[in-house]
């Protein structure tokens, strides 16, 4: 069961959509204890939706259970979701700059 999904979008100076980058960037997603709904923080992982394969692909993710953050390094933009074991989306993250 998939729950809430989020998308990150970017545009170049001409206003055209950008989906890939020459250099990587880091995304940090925060979570709360309430958002876990009984799931273990160490099971959390960031996924992206692969439209060519029509499925969710895991992204290497670091979970900091003290800071309650999920961190990943990416070079593309698409739909993302934070999932736990069994591909259950658990929350819509708060995205900050």
C-alpha positions in Angstrom: 0.0 0.0 0.0 1.4 3.4 -1.0 0.4 6.5 0.8 1.5 10.0 0.3 4.0 10.9 -2.4 5.9 14.1 -3.0 7.6 15.6 -6.0 10.6 18.0 -6.3 10.6 20.2 -9.4 13.2 22.6 -10.8 13.4 24.9 -13.8 16.3 26.4 -15.7 16.7 30.1 -16.4 14.5 29.7 -19.5 11.7 28.2 -17.5 12.1 24.7 -18.8 11.8 21.7 -16.5 15.0 20.1 -15.3 15.0 16.5 -14.2 18.7 15.5 -14.1 21.8 17.2 -12.9 25.5 16.9 -13.6 26.2 17.1 -9.9 24.4 15.4 -7.0 22.4 17.1 -4.3 21.4 16.0 -0.9 17.8 15.7 0.3 17.0 15.6 4.0 13.5 14.6 5.1 12.3 14.9 8.7 9.8 12.7 10.5 8.1 12.7 13.9 7.5 9.8 16.3 3.7 10.1 15.6 4.2 9.7 11.9 5.9 6.3 12.4 2.6 4.7 13.4 4.4 1.7 15.1 7.1 1.3 12.4 10.7 1.3 13.2 12.7 4.3 12.1 15.7 2.1 11.0 13.3 0.5 8.4 12.7 3.8 6.7 14.1 4.4 3.2 13.6 7.0 0.4 12.2 5.6 -2.9 11.7 7.1 -6.3 9.1 6.1 -8.8 10.6 4.6 -12.0 8.1 5.4 -14.7 9.8 3.1 -17.2 9.5 0.1 -15.0 6.3 1.3 -13.3 7.6 0.6 -9.7 9.2 2.1 -6.7 13.0 1.9 -6.6 14.9 2.2 -3.3 17.6 5.0 -2.9 20.5 4.4 -0.5 19.4 6.2 2.6 20.9 7.2 5.9 18.5 7.4 8.9 19.4 9.5 11.9 17.1 8.3 14.7 18.3 11.0 17.1 17.7 14.0 14.7 14.8 12.1 13.1 16.0 12.7 9.6 16.3 10.6 6.4 19.1 11.6 4.1 19.9 10.6 0.5 22.1 11.9 -2.3 20.5 12.2 -5.7 21.2 13.4 -9.2 17.6 13.5 -10.6 14.1 14.7 -9.8 10.9 12.7 -9.9 8.2 11.5 -7.5 9.5 10.3 -4.1 8.1 8.6 -1.1 9.5 7.5 2.3 8.6 3.9 2.8 9.2 1.2 5.4 9.5 -2.5 5.2 6.6 -3.9 3.0 6.5 -0.7 0.9 4.1 1.1 3.2 4.2 4.9 2.9 4.0 6.4 6.3 3.9 10.2 6.0 4.2 13.3 3.8 7.5 14.9 4.8 8.2 18.5 5.6 10.6 19.9 2.9 12.7 22.9 3.8 15.5 24.7 2.0 
